[in-house]
């Protein structure tokens, strides 16, 4: 049995938990931004083959999220990349990584944000999407894997449901604000709500207690409280802003009524131009961003390629035209010779004074390979 590990101590800076891993990541991000004009190593022009090469290059002691500054294994990133990663990496390697995350999370009583070779931590704060993406990764590895690790996975699901969910709605409570967008703390984001529905659906397929009831409540809440004028609102506050993650996810998961998903795809179209996909229309104001996070500039208001690849996979699942939508992303891989994290409006890797786009980005490479294969 592996020794019990605890989350490292952290220092609180506003909403941020400053840990050793977080501080190291921030330092690497600043260093990347400082040398952003440097010519990156190139893989090749073929996007599918480049995806395989990126995933293999990042598969070390942990499946790194990227090359330059994201050296840890983010749970959500592995979940989003897993279907493509299975086409590039040995099953034994992926099973060992997901098993480690499941068993350590079960012992800790919650899913940490990121795993390093020896310890886990929250960068930059706890999130509510880790457990759903961990269950998603387990499901992608097949029923035999789920059966072998059912006890740990069940404990992860139950602890997450108790810790983060509103039992009446089946989705994250209003005070639960952590998700992938780690410069903005959104109250019960619709992204988290879609992740919750997906987790309940998986748990119900494994006949876990309470999961089917929670799935029904989550779907009802999404369709009656979060759907507005043909698209999903960004978070529990509602409002007219069109948010990419609130609408790409339901297409990707494909678990809601088809007629609704077809309308969502149509409403999402403006975010797919000029590149898939812009995070939000209109961009949020500075007052919505914690002061410390403003150093990142428009990092979370720019074009996030993993959401673009995810949306294209969703369009394909809906039987809708997807090749034209994916063309700018494929062209970006050919131009940069790798998968990048974020793009600016001109289609070049995003860069601000303190933050520059990650390269060899595992999440986008996995989703890209899932689409193109």
C-alpha positions as CSV (number, residue, x, y, z in Angstrom):
1,X,0.0,0.0,0.0
2,X,1.3,3.5,-0.9
3,X,2.1,5.8,2.1
4,X,-0.5,8.4,2.9
5,X,0.3,11.8,1.5
6,X,-1.2,15.1,2.6
7,X,-1.7,18.3,0.7
8,X,1.3,20.6,1.5
9,X,0.8,23.7,3.7
10,X,-0.2,26.8,1.9
11,X,-0.2,30.6,2.5
12,X,-3.4,32.4,1.6
13,X,-3.1,35.5,-0.6
14,X,-6.6,36.8,-1.1
15,X,-8.5,34.0,-2.9
16,X,-5.3,32.2,-3.8
17,X,-3.6,29.4,-2.0
18,X,0.1,29.8,-2.5
19,X,1.8,26.4,-2.4
20,X,5.3,25.3,-3.4
21,X,4.0,23.9,-6.7
22,X,1.9,27.0,-7.3
23,X,4.8,29.3,-6.7
24,X,7.1,27.2,-9.0
25,X,4.5,27.3,-11.7
26,X,4.0,31.0,-11.4
27,X,7.8,31.5,-11.7
28,X,8.0,29.3,-14.8
29,X,5.0,31.2,-16.3
30,X,6.8,34.5,-15.8
31,X,10.0,33.1,-17.2
32,X,8.1,31.8,-20.3
33,X,6.6,35.2,-20.8
34,X,10.1,36.8,-20.6
35,X,11.4,34.7,-23.4
36,X,8.2,34.5,-25.5
37,X,10.0,35.6,-28.6
38,X,12.2,32.6,-28.7
39,X,11.6,30.1,-31.5
40,X,10.0,26.9,-30.2
41,X,11.1,23.4,-31.1
42,X,8.9,22.1,-33.9
43,X,7.4,18.6,-34.2
44,X,5.8,18.4,-37.7
45,X,3.1,20.0,-39.8
46,X,0.6,17.0,-39.5
47,X,-1.7,17.8,-36.6
48,X,-2.6,14.2,-35.6
49,X,1.1,13.0,-35.7
50,X,2.1,16.2,-33.8
51,X,-0.5,15.4,-31.1
52,X,1.0,11.9,-30.7
53,X,4.5,13.4,-30.4
54,X,3.3,16.0,-27.8
55,X,1.6,13.4,-25.6
56,X,4.6,11.1,-25.7
57,X,7.0,14.0,-24.9
58,X,4.9,14.9,-21.9
59,X,4.6,11.3,-20.5
60,X,7.1,11.1,-17.8
61,X,6.8,10.4,-14.0
62,X,3.5,12.2,-14.5
63,X,1.6,13.2,-17.6
64,X,2.7,16.8,-17.7
65,X,0.2,19.4,-18.7
66,X,2.7,21.2,-20.9
67,X,6.4,21.8,-21.7
68,X,7.3,25.3,-20.5
69,X,5.6,25.9,-17.2
70,X,2.8,23.4,-16.4
71,X,5.0,20.6,-15.2
72,X,2.4,18.9,-13.0
73,X,-0.4,16.5,-13.9
74,X,-3.7,18.5,-13.7
75,X,-6.5,16.1,-13.0
76,X,-9.0,17.9,-15.3
77,X,-6.4,18.1,-18.1
78,X,-5.8,14.4,-18.0
79,X,-9.6,13.8,-18.1
80,X,-10.0,16.0,-21.1
81,X,-7.0,14.5,-23.0
82,X,-7.7,10.9,-22.1
83,X,-9.5,9.7,-25.2
84,X,-6.8,11.0,-27.4
85,X,-4.0,10.0,-25.0
86,X,-5.2,6.4,-25.3
87,X,-4.3,6.5,-29.0
88,X,-0.7,7.6,-28.3
89,X,0.3,6.2,-24.9
90,X,0.5,2.7,-23.4
91,X,-2.6,1.6,-21.5
92,X,-0.4,0.6,-18.6
93,X,1.0,4.0,-18.3
94,X,-2.3,5.8,-18.3
95,X,-3.9,3.3,-15.9
96,X,-1.1,3.8,-13.4
97,X,-1.5,7.6,-13.5
98,X,-5.3,7.5,-13.2
99,X,-5.1,4.9,-10.5
100,X,-2.7,6.9,-8.4
101,X,-4.9,10.0,-8.7
102,X,-8.0,8.0,-7.7
103,X,-6.5,6.3,-4.7
104,X,-4.7,9.4,-3.3
105,X,-7.9,11.4,-3.7
106,X,-9.9,8.8,-1.9
107,X,-7.4,8.9,1.0
108,X,-7.4,12.7,1.1
109,X,-11.2,12.9,1.0
110,X,-11.1,15.2,-2.1
111,X,-9.5,15.5,-5.5
112,X,-6.5,17.9,-5.5
113,X,-6.0,20.1,-8.6
114,X,-2.6,18.9,-9.6
115,X,-0.3,15.9,-8.9
116,X,3.5,16.1,-9.1
117,X,5.8,13.0,-9.0
118,X,5.6,12.9,-5.1
119,X,2.9,15.2,-3.9
120,X,-0.5,16.8,-4.7
121,X,-1.6,20.4,-4.3
122,X,-4.2,23.0,-5.3
123,X,-3.0,25.5,-7.9
124,X,-4.1,28.1,-7.4
125,X,-7.2,27.1,-5.3
126,X,-9.5,24.0,-4.8
127,X,-11.7,23.1,-7.8
128,X,-15.0,21.3,-8.2
129,X,-14.3,19.7,-11.6
130,X,-11.6,17.3,-10.6
131,X,-13.8,14.4,-9.5
132,X,-15.9,14.5,-12.6
133,X,-12.9,14.5,-14.9
134,X,-11.2,11.7,-12.9
135,X,-14.3,9.6,-13.3
136,X,-14.4,10.4,-17.0
137,X,-10.7,9.3,-17.3
138,X,-11.5,6.0,-15.5
139,X,-14.5,5.4,-17.8
140,X,-12.3,6.0,-20.8
141,X,-9.9,3.3,-19.6
142,X,-12.7,0.7,-19.7
143,X,-15.0,-1.3,-17.5
144,X,-12.2,-3.6,-16.2
145,X,-10.2,-0.6,-14.9
146,X,-13.3,0.8,-13.3
147,X,-14.1,-2.6,-11.6
148,X,-10.5,-2.9,-10.2
149,X,-10.7,0.6,-8.7
150,X,-14.4,0.8,-7.9
151,X,-14.0,1.3,-4.2
152,X,-11.6,4.3,-4.5
153,X,-13.6,5.8,-7.3
154,X,-16.8,5.5,-5.3
155,X,-15.2,7.2,-2.4
156,X,-14.1,10.0,-4.6
157,X,-17.6,10.5,-6.0
158,X,-19.3,10.4,-2.6
159,X,-16.8,12.8,-1.0
160,X,-17.1,15.2,-3.9
161,X,-20.9,15.1,-3.8
162,X,-20.9,15.9,0.0
163,X,-18.3,18.6,-0.3
164,X,-19.3,20.6,-3.3
165,X,-22.9,19.8,-4.4
166,X,-26.3,21.2,-3.6
167,X,-28.3,18.0,-3.0
168,X,-31.5,19.7,-4.2
169,X,-30.1,20.6,-7.7
170,X,-27.3,18.0,-8.1
171,X,-24.8,20.8,-9.2
172,X,-22.2,22.9,-7.4
173,X,-23.5,25.1,-4.6
174,X,-23.3,28.9,-5.0
175,X,-20.3,29.2,-2.7
176,X,-18.3,26.7,-4.8
177,X,-16.3,28.8,-7.2
178,X,-13.3,26.8,-8.3
179,X,-13.0,25.4,-11.9
180,X,-10.6,25.5,-14.8
181,X,-10.8,29.3,-15.1
182,X,-8.3,30.1,-12.4
183,X,-8.3,33.9,-12.7
184,X,-12.0,34.2,-12.1
185,X,-14.1,32.8,-9.2
186,X,-17.6,32.2,-10.7
187,X,-20.4,31.2,-8.4
188,X,-21.6,27.7,-9.4
189,X,-20.3,27.9,-13.0
190,X,-22.4,26.2,-15.6
191,X,-19.2,24.4,-16.7
192,X,-19.2,22.8,-13.2
193,X,-22.8,22.0,-13.6
194,X,-22.3,20.1,-16.8
195,X,-19.3,18.3,-15.2
196,X,-21.6,17.3,-12.4
197,X,-24.3,15.9,-14.7
198,X,-21.6,13.9,-16.5
199,X,-20.3,12.5,-13.3
200,X,-23.8,11.5,-12.1
201,X,-24.4,9.8,-15.5
202,X,-21.2,7.8,-15.2
203,X,-21.9,6.8,-11.6
204,X,-25.5,5.8,-12.5
205,X,-24.1,3.6,-15.3
206,X,-22.0,1.9,-12.6
207,X,-25.2,1.5,-10.4
208,X,-23.8,3.6,-7.6
209,X,-26.4,4.7,-5.0
210,X,-28.1,8.2,-5.4
211,X,-26.4,8.8,-8.7
212,X,-29.5,8.4,-10.9
213,X,-31.5,10.8,-8.7
214,X,-28.7,13.4,-8.7
215,X,-28.5,13.1,-12.5
216,X,-32.2,13.8,-12.9
217,X,-32.0,16.8,-10.6
218,X,-28.9,18.1,-12.4
219,X,-30.4,17.8,-15.8
220,X,-33.6,19.5,-14.6
221,X,-31.6,22.3,-13.1
222,X,-29.6,22.8,-16.3
223,X,-32.6,22.8,-18.6
224,X,-34.8,25.1,-16.4
225,X,-32.4,27.4,-14.6
226,X,-29.3,27.6,-16.8
227,X,-30.7,27.6,-20.4
228,X,-31.6,31.0,-21.7
229,X,-32.5,32.0,-25.3
230,X,-31.0,28.8,-26.8
231,X,-27.7,28.8,-24.9
232,X,-26.4,28.1,-21.4
233,X,-25.6,31.0,-19.1
234,X,-22.1,31.3,-17.7
235,X,-22.9,30.7,-14.0
236,X,-25.7,30.9,-11.4
237,X,-25.9,34.7,-11.8
238,X,-27.3,34.3,-15.3
239,X,-26.9,37.3,-17.6
240,X,-26.6,37.8,-21.4
241,X,-22.9,36.9,-21.8
242,X,-22.2,34.0,-24.1
243,X,-19.6,31.7,-22.4
244,X,-17.7,29.1,-24.3
245,X,-17.2,26.6,-21.6
246,X,-20.9,26.6,-20.7
247,X,-21.8,25.6,-24.2
248,X,-18.9,23.5,-25.6
249,X,-19.2,21.0,-22.7
250,X,-22.8,19.9,-23.3
251,X,-21.9,19.3,-27.0
252,X,-18.9,17.3,-26.0
253,X,-20.7,15.2,-23.4
254,X,-23.7,14.7,-25.6
255,X,-26.1,13.9,-22.7
256,X,-28.9,16.4,-23.2
257,X,-31.8,16.3,-25.6
258,X,-30.6,16.6,-29.2
259,X,-32.9,19.5,-30.2
260,X,-31.4,21.6,-27.4
261,X,-27.8,20.7,-28.3
262,X,-28.5,21.7,-31.9
263,X,-29.7,25.1,-30.8
264,X,-26.7,25.5,-28.5
265,X,-24.4,24.7,-31.4
266,X,-26.0,27.5,-33.5
267,X,-25.8,30.0,-30.7
268,X,-22.2,29.1,-30.1
269,X,-21.1,30.0,-33.6
270,X,-20.0,33.6,-32.9
271,X,-17.4,32.3,-30.4
272,X,-15.9,30.0,-33.1
273,X,-14.6,33.0,-35.1
274,X,-11.8,33.9,-35.9
275,X,-10.5,30.8,-34.1
276,X,-12.3,28.2,-32.0
277,X,-12.9,29.4,-29.4
278,X,-13.2,32.8,-27.8
279,X,-13.9,32.4,-24.1
280,X,-16.7,35.0,-23.7
281,X,-18.7,37.5,-25.5
282,X,-18.5,40.2,-24.3
283,X,-15.2,40.0,-22.4
284,X,-15.7,40.5,-18.7
285,X,-14.7,43.7,-17.0
286,X,-11.6,44.1,-14.8
287,X,-13.8,44.4,-11.7
288,X,-14.8,40.7,-12.1
289,X,-11.2,39.6,-11.9
290,X,-9.2,39.3,-8.6
291,X,-6.6,42.0,-8.4
292,X,-3.7,39.6,-8.3
293,X,-5.0,37.8,-11.5
294,X,-5.1,41.1,-13.5
295,X,-1.3,40.6,-14.0
296,X,-2.3,37.9,-16.5
297,X,-4.0,40.5,-18.7
298,X,-6.7,39.0,-21.0
299,X,-5.4,35.5,-20.5
300,X,-8.9,34.0,-19.7
301,X,-10.7,36.3,-22.2
302,X,-8.7,35.2,-25.3
303,X,-9.0,32.1,-27.5
304,X,-8.6,28.8,-25.7
305,X,-7.7,26.0,-28.1
306,X,-8.8,23.1,-25.9
307,X,-12.4,24.5,-25.8
308,X,-12.2,24.8,-29.6
309,X,-11.1,21.2,-30.1
310,X,-13.8,20.2,-27.6
311,X,-16.5,22.1,-29.5
312,X,-15.4,20.5,-32.8
313,X,-15.7,17.0,-31.2
314,X,-19.2,18.0,-30.0
315,X,-20.2,19.3,-33.5
316,X,-19.1,16.0,-34.9
317,X,-21.2,14.1,-32.3
318,X,-24.2,16.1,-33.3
319,X,-23.7,15.3,-37.0
320,X,-23.0,19.0,-37.7
321,X,-20.3,20.4,-40.0
322,X,-17.0,20.4,-38.0
323,X,-14.2,20.3,-40.5
324,X,-14.4,24.0,-41.4
325,X,-14.6,24.9,-37.8
326,X,-11.5,22.9,-37.0
327,X,-9.5,24.2,-39.9
328,X,-8.0,27.2,-38.1
329,X,-6.9,25.0,-35.2
330,X,-5.2,22.5,-37.6
331,X,-3.5,25.5,-39.3
332,X,-2.2,26.7,-36.0
333,X,-0.6,23.3,-35.3
334,X,1.1,23.5,-38.7
335,X,2.2,27.0,-38.1
336,X,3.6,26.5,-34.6
337,X,4.7,22.9,-35.0
338,X,2.9,22.0,-31.8
339,X,-0.4,22.4,-29.8
340,X,-0.5,25.7,-27.9
341,X,-2.8,26.6,-25.0
342,X,-4.1,30.1,-26.1
343,X,-4.2,32.2,-29.2
344,X,-4.7,35.9,-29.7
345,X,-7.1,37.4,-32.3
346,X,-4.4,37.2,-35.0
347,X,-3.9,33.4,-34.4
348,X,-0.5,33.6,-32.7
349,X,0.2,32.2,-29.2
350,X,-1.1,34.6,-26.6
351,X,1.4,36.6,-24.6
352,X,1.2,39.4,-22.0
353,X,3.8,40.9,-19.8
354,X,3.5,38.1,-17.1
355,X,1.8,35.2,-19.0
356,X,2.5,33.5,-22.3
357,X,0.7,30.6,-23.9
358,X,1.9,27.2,-22.9
359,X,3.2,25.0,-25.7
360,X,3.1,21.2,-26.1
361,X,-0.2,21.5,-24.4
362,X,-1.4,18.1,-23.4
363,X,-5.1,19.0,-23.1
364,X,-5.4,20.4,-26.6
365,X,-3.2,17.6,-28.1
366,X,-5.4,14.9,-26.6
367,X,-8.6,16.5,-27.7
368,X,-7.1,17.3,-31.1
369,X,-6.1,13.6,-31.6
370,X,-9.6,12.5,-30.4
371,X,-11.1,14.6,-33.2
372,X,-8.7,14.0,-36.0
373,X,-8.4,10.2,-35.4
